[in-house]
């Protein structure tokens, strides 16, 4: 895609998300907020870090869309050694985790459209820091990282509500943190290319078993629906979406046989269609009686 079309597409996406953000800001005005807690010393530090990352990420995102040569030049002018860059990345993830899971602002900032824009900008910052020699614009290679950043704090917050034992969500938080770091490592190092080649080779060796695995994965939303209580399936939509996305990427990977890519566009399209249909069937099996404090299935 040429620079102009990419810039137009990304700008339209940002404008669309900004339209989605406005009702979220309006909703916050109507809620009673504990400003004493939000503007405490730690709360002030958290929101200042958030605004700094948000504005820098948005600037990088728009500059990479319209003037990618300028951002490429900026990235290559920052002369940090590779070990320093790999120290900065976990530091950024620690700040991200603190803001969304431990700061006084965690629930205020967890509105979906606002969080999605932040995840886009944060991914652009990671690209700038860890891969300055690459073209500084987001592509399909960053899609998994963006989705992971978006879902990571949301899923952990739902697990806090779902499990009484704090050890469960703390373990999930640590696992998610390590997985995100691993995803960055695989995406932006030569090891990632080597791993991708091995995964493609392994996929080709599966033979007919691959089709049975694809069929089973396509039933993931239905299996999830019947393995948990109806109210759990409905209320915890970020956990449901995480399971859905893992199934989508798994089916797309297994369905890309004959391709040198890990995931082909055709296989991804098929995977999305099959999983959306399966999710529709799972939702259609629910007949909900909605009362203020309970859900029941008939």
C-alpha positions, 0 to 999 in steps of 0.5 A: 500500500502506498504512503498516501493510501496508508495515511488516509486509511490510518487517519480514518481509523484514528478519526473513527476511534476518536468518535468512539472515545467521545461518548466514553469521555462523556460517560466519565463526566456523569460518574462520580470519581474519587478525585482525591485518590486519582490526583494523589501523588501516585495517581498523578504520576500514573496519569502523567505517564499515561498522557505522555505515552498516549501523545507520543504514541499518537504522534508516532502513529500519525507521522508513520502514516503520512511522513514515514521517512521522517519517523524512519530518520528519527528512529535511526538517529536514536543511538541506543545499544541493543541491550539498552533497547531490550531494557527499555521494552520491559520497562515500558511493559511495567509502566503499561501494567501498572497504569492498567492494573494497579494505578488509581486510574485503572478503571477510568482508563479501561474504556475500550476505544480509548484503550485501543488507541493507546494500544496502537500508539504503544505498539508504535513506540515499541516498534520505534524503540526495538526495531529502528532499522525497520519501516516505522509504520504498523503492518499485519505483523503488529496485529497480534501485538496490538490485540495482545496489548488491548486484551491483556489488562482487560482479561486480568481485570475480569479474572480478578472478578471471576476468581476469588483466589488472588494467586490465579489472576497474579499467575495469569498476569505474570504469564501474560507479561512474559507472553507479550515480551516473547511476542515482541522478541519473536516479532523483531529478532532474527530468531522469529524468522527461524521459528516461523520457518520451523512452524511452517515445516511442522504444519506441513508434516501434520498431514490429515490430522491437521483437518481434524484439529481445524474442525475442533478449533472451529467449534471453540465458541460452542465448546466454551459456551457449554463448558462454563455457566451461561452467565460466565460466558456472557458477562466475561466478554474479554475472556471470551474474545481472547479465546475466540482470537486464539482460535482464529489465529490457530485455525488460520495458521493450520489452514495456511498449508502450501503457503510459505507464510505462517498465516495467509490472508485467505486462511485468515478470512476463512478462519474469521468466517468459520469462528464468527458462525460458530460464535453465532450458534453459541450465542443463539443457544442462550435464552436470557431472562435479564433481571437487575442482579442475575442471569438465568438460562432456559 
